[in-house]
C-alpha cells in the first residue's frame, strides 16, 4: 500500500499486525525508503478495558483475545521506529470532566469517537507542521534489480526449487537436495530437512519473501546454481 500510494495527500493507516515491534520497524523502513512521513499512534488501553470491549463486541474468542494481549509489544519512544510516538489513554480524558461525567462508562462510543477524532487531528497537524520525515540512507536506498532476463530467470529457478521440495515431500523424503538439472558435474548440493513439512502456503510465502529480498538486494553471483543454492539456504531458515 505504501509503495503504490501516489502524491503527498494519501494517508496510510496500518492497523494490522503492528502490535509486533518487528513489523513496526518494517513500516518505518518502508516509509524511510519512500521518503514519507511516519508516526506511531498508541491507543493505550488497559487489558481489563480491552476485555470489556471484546466481551461486548464478541469479536474474538476469549482465548484468542488473551493470546493477542500476551503477544503485544508496546511501542517504546526510545526506538527510532516508534518515533514520533503519540500515546492516548481513554482514562486520561476523564480527568478534567465533572464528577457526573467522569462516572460514565469508558466504553461509551460517543466519547471514544470524540476523543479519538481530536487526537487524530492533533497527530496529522503535528506531522504536517513539523514535516517530520525519515530520510533514506544506504540501507533503505536499495539497488533494485531491473534486468528483465535476470528477474525471469530468478522466478523460474525459485519455482523449480519450490516444486522440487514439494515433490520430495510427496514422495515421503525427510530431506532433499537441489534439482539435478541445476547442478554442475561434481558440485556438492546443500541438504534441506523436510521435517516439519512445508505447506503450500508456507512455501509460497517463502518464495515471495525471497523474490522481494533478491530484487532489492541483487547478489553479485547470479548463476542459476548460485541463485538456487541461495533460495535453498533461505528455506532452511523459513518457518514451516
C-alpha positions as CSV (number, residue, x, y, z in Angstrom):
1,X,0.0,0.0,0.0
2,X,2.8,2.4,0.9
3,X,4.7,1.6,-2.3
4,X,1.6,2.1,-4.5
5,X,0.4,5.3,-2.9
6,X,1.0,8.4,-5.0
7,X,1.3,12.0,-4.0
8,X,1.6,13.6,-0.6
9,X,-2.2,13.7,0.2
10,X,-2.5,10.0,0.8
11,X,-2.8,8.9,4.4
12,X,-2.0,5.2,5.0
13,X,-3.1,3.7,8.3
14,X,-1.5,0.3,9.0
15,X,-3.8,-1.2,11.7
16,X,-2.9,-4.9,11.5
17,X,0.0,-6.9,12.9
18,X,1.5,-3.6,14.1
19,X,1.3,-4.9,17.7
20,X,4.7,-6.6,16.9
21,X,7.7,-4.3,17.0
22,X,9.5,-6.0,14.1
23,X,6.5,-5.2,11.9
24,X,6.6,-1.5,13.1
25,X,10.3,-1.5,12.2
26,X,9.5,-2.8,8.7
27,X,6.9,0.0,8.3
28,X,9.4,2.6,9.4
29,X,12.0,1.3,6.9
30,X,9.3,1.4,4.1
31,X,8.4,4.9,4.9
32,X,12.0,5.9,5.0
33,X,12.8,4.4,1.7
34,X,9.8,6.1,0.1
35,X,10.6,9.4,1.8
36,X,7.2,9.5,3.5
37,X,6.1,11.0,6.9
38,X,5.8,8.4,9.6
39,X,4.5,8.2,13.2
40,X,3.1,5.7,15.7
41,X,-0.2,6.2,17.4
42,X,-0.5,4.1,20.6
43,X,-4.1,3.7,21.9
44,X,-3.0,2.6,25.4
45,X,-6.0,0.6,26.7
46,X,-5.8,-1.4,30.0
47,X,-6.2,-5.1,29.5
48,X,-9.3,-5.1,31.6
49,X,-10.9,-2.5,29.4
50,X,-9.9,-4.4,26.2
51,X,-11.5,-7.5,27.7
52,X,-14.7,-5.5,28.3
53,X,-14.7,-4.2,24.8
54,X,-14.2,-7.7,23.4
55,X,-17.0,-9.1,25.7
56,X,-19.4,-6.5,24.3
57,X,-18.5,-6.9,20.6
58,X,-17.7,-10.7,20.8
59,X,-15.0,-10.1,18.1
60,X,-12.6,-12.7,19.4
61,X,-13.0,-15.8,21.5
62,X,-11.6,-15.2,25.0
63,X,-8.6,-17.4,24.5
64,X,-7.6,-15.7,21.2
65,X,-8.0,-12.3,22.8
66,X,-5.8,-13.4,25.7
67,X,-3.1,-14.6,23.4
68,X,-3.2,-11.4,21.4
69,X,-2.7,-9.4,24.6
70,X,0.2,-11.7,25.7
71,X,1.9,-11.2,22.3
72,X,1.5,-7.4,22.3
73,X,4.8,-5.4,22.3
74,X,4.1,-1.8,23.4
75,X,5.9,0.9,21.4
76,X,8.9,2.5,23.0
77,X,9.7,6.2,22.4
78,X,13.4,5.4,22.7
79,X,13.2,3.3,19.5
80,X,13.6,5.3,16.3
81,X,11.0,3.2,14.5
82,X,8.4,4.2,17.2
83,X,9.1,7.9,16.7
84,X,7.2,10.3,16.8
85,X,5.0,8.4,19.3
86,X,1.5,9.7,20.1
87,X,0.1,8.0,23.2
88,X,-3.6,8.2,24.1
89,X,-5.3,6.8,27.2
90,X,-9.0,6.9,27.3
91,X,-9.0,7.3,31.1
92,X,-7.0,10.5,30.9
93,X,-9.8,12.2,29.1
94,X,-11.9,11.9,32.3
95,X,-9.5,13.9,34.5
96,X,-10.9,17.3,33.7
97,X,-14.6,16.3,33.5
98,X,-17.2,17.0,36.2
99,X,-17.8,14.1,38.6
100,X,-21.1,13.0,37.0
101,X,-19.5,12.9,33.5
102,X,-16.4,11.2,34.8
103,X,-18.6,8.4,36.1
104,X,-19.6,7.5,32.6
105,X,-18.6,4.1,31.2
106,X,-15.2,4.4,29.5
107,X,-16.6,2.2,26.7
108,X,-19.2,4.9,25.8
109,X,-18.9,5.0,22.0
110,X,-19.6,8.7,21.5
111,X,-16.9,9.7,24.0
112,X,-14.4,7.3,22.4
113,X,-15.1,8.7,18.9
114,X,-14.8,12.3,20.1
115,X,-11.5,11.8,21.8
116,X,-10.0,9.7,19.0
117,X,-11.1,12.2,16.4
118,X,-9.5,15.0,18.4
119,X,-6.3,13.0,18.7
120,X,-6.3,12.2,15.0
121,X,-6.4,15.9,14.1
122,X,-3.6,16.6,16.5
123,X,-1.4,13.9,15.0
124,X,-2.0,14.9,11.4
125,X,-1.5,18.6,12.2
126,X,1.7,17.9,14.1
127,X,3.1,15.8,11.2
128,X,2.2,18.4,8.5
129,X,3.6,21.3,10.5
130,X,6.8,19.7,11.5
131,X,7.2,17.7,8.3
132,X,9.0,15.1,10.3
133,X,10.2,12.8,7.6
134,X,12.5,9.8,7.8
135,X,15.3,10.4,5.3
136,X,16.6,7.4,3.2
137,X,20.1,6.1,3.7
138,X,22.2,3.4,2.1
139,X,20.3,0.6,4.0
140,X,17.0,1.7,2.6
141,X,18.0,3.0,-0.8
142,X,18.3,-0.4,-2.3
143,X,19.8,-1.1,-5.7
144,X,16.8,-2.7,-7.3
145,X,17.4,-5.4,-9.9
146,X,15.9,-4.2,-13.1
147,X,17.1,-6.7,-15.7
148,X,14.1,-8.5,-17.2
149,X,16.2,-11.5,-18.1
150,X,17.5,-11.8,-14.6
151,X,14.1,-11.4,-12.9
152,X,12.6,-14.0,-15.3
153,X,15.4,-16.5,-14.6
154,X,15.2,-15.9,-10.9
155,X,11.4,-16.6,-10.9
156,X,11.9,-19.8,-12.9
157,X,14.7,-21.0,-10.6
158,X,12.7,-20.3,-7.4
159,X,9.6,-22.1,-8.8
160,X,11.7,-25.1,-9.9
161,X,13.3,-25.4,-6.4
162,X,9.9,-25.0,-4.7
163,X,8.2,-27.6,-6.9
164,X,11.2,-30.0,-6.2
165,X,10.8,-29.5,-2.5
166,X,7.1,-30.2,-2.5
167,X,7.5,-33.2,-4.8
168,X,10.2,-34.6,-2.5
169,X,7.8,-34.3,0.4
170,X,5.0,-36.1,-1.5
171,X,7.4,-39.0,-2.1
172,X,8.0,-39.2,1.7
173,X,11.5,-37.9,1.8
174,X,12.9,-36.4,5.0
175,X,15.4,-34.2,3.2
176,X,16.2,-33.1,-0.3
177,X,19.0,-31.6,-2.3
178,X,18.9,-29.2,-5.3
179,X,17.4,-30.5,-8.5
180,X,19.9,-32.3,-10.6
181,X,19.2,-30.1,-13.6
182,X,20.8,-27.2,-11.7
183,X,24.0,-28.9,-10.6
184,X,27.3,-28.9,-12.4
185,X,29.3,-32.2,-12.5
186,X,31.0,-32.8,-9.2
187,X,29.1,-30.0,-7.5
188,X,28.0,-30.6,-3.9
189,X,24.4,-29.7,-3.1
190,X,23.3,-28.4,0.3
191,X,20.7,-30.5,2.1
192,X,17.3,-29.3,3.2
193,X,15.5,-31.0,6.0
194,X,11.8,-31.6,5.3
195,X,10.6,-32.1,8.8
196,X,8.5,-30.3,9.8
197,X,6.8,-30.3,6.4
198,X,6.4,-27.3,4.2
199,X,2.8,-26.4,3.3
200,X,1.7,-24.9,0.0
201,X,1.1,-21.7,1.9
202,X,4.5,-21.6,3.7
203,X,6.5,-22.4,0.5
204,X,4.5,-19.8,-1.4
205,X,5.2,-17.2,1.4
206,X,8.9,-18.1,1.4
207,X,9.1,-17.7,-2.4
208,X,7.5,-14.2,-2.3
209,X,9.8,-13.1,0.5
210,X,12.9,-14.4,-1.2
211,X,12.0,-12.8,-4.5
212,X,11.4,-9.4,-2.8
213,X,14.7,-9.7,-1.0
214,X,16.7,-10.5,-4.1
215,X,15.1,-7.9,-6.2
216,X,16.1,-5.1,-3.9
217,X,19.4,-6.7,-2.9
218,X,20.7,-8.4,-6.1
219,X,23.6,-10.7,-5.5
220,X,26.9,-10.4,-7.3
221,X,26.9,-14.0,-8.3
222,X,23.8,-14.6,-10.5
223,X,24.3,-18.1,-11.9
224,X,21.4,-20.4,-11.8
225,X,23.2,-22.7,-9.3
226,X,24.1,-19.8,-7.1
227,X,20.5,-18.4,-7.0
228,X,19.1,-21.9,-6.4
229,X,21.5,-22.5,-3.5
230,X,20.7,-19.1,-2.1
231,X,17.0,-19.9,-2.1
232,X,17.7,-23.3,-0.6
233,X,19.6,-21.7,2.3
234,X,16.7,-19.2,2.6
235,X,14.2,-22.1,3.0
236,X,16.4,-23.6,5.8
237,X,15.6,-20.6,8.0
238,X,12.0,-20.1,6.8
239,X,9.1,-21.1,9.1
240,X,7.4,-24.3,8.0
